[in-house]
Amino acid sequence: MLAGRSAELQQPCYERLQNQVYMSFVQMIGRYEERKMVQSTIYARRVCE
């Protein structure tokens, strides 16, 4: 992590949102997928910036 403090501040929002999005993907498709993890991570980063 390069962004030190700003990353720490964003962490709670980002982690919660990323988890919610990923879990909704898992429920829709019924299994875990790396690709969905990446998509939910990108989405959460955008929203929480």
N, C-alpha and C positions, 0 to 999 in steps of 0.2 A: 504493500500500500504506500503510495507516494503522498497522498493527500492528508496525512496526519489528522489534524484537528477537525477539519471540515467533514472528513469521513466519519469521525466519531460522532459528530452531531447528527449526521444523516442516518446513522446506523439503525436506531429503533424504527423509524418510519419505513426505511428501506426493507429491513428484515421482515417486519410484519406484513407489508404489502406483498413482497416477493413470495412469502409463504402462502398467503391467501390465494394469490393468482395461481401459483403452482399446484396447490391442493385442488383448486377448481378444475384445472386441467386433468389431474389424476382421476378425479371423480367422473369427468366426462368420458375419458378414454379407458378408464378402468385399470390403468397400469402406469408405472413410472417410466418416464422417457427423458433422456438427457437433453434432447432438443427443446422440450417444453421447459425444462429448468433454465436453459439459456434464454428463451423467450421471456419468461416471467422475470428473470433477472434484469434484462434490458428494459422491460416495461417499468419495473419498480424504480430503476435508476432514473429514468426520465421523469417520472412523477415526483420523486423525492428531491430532485436537484434544487 
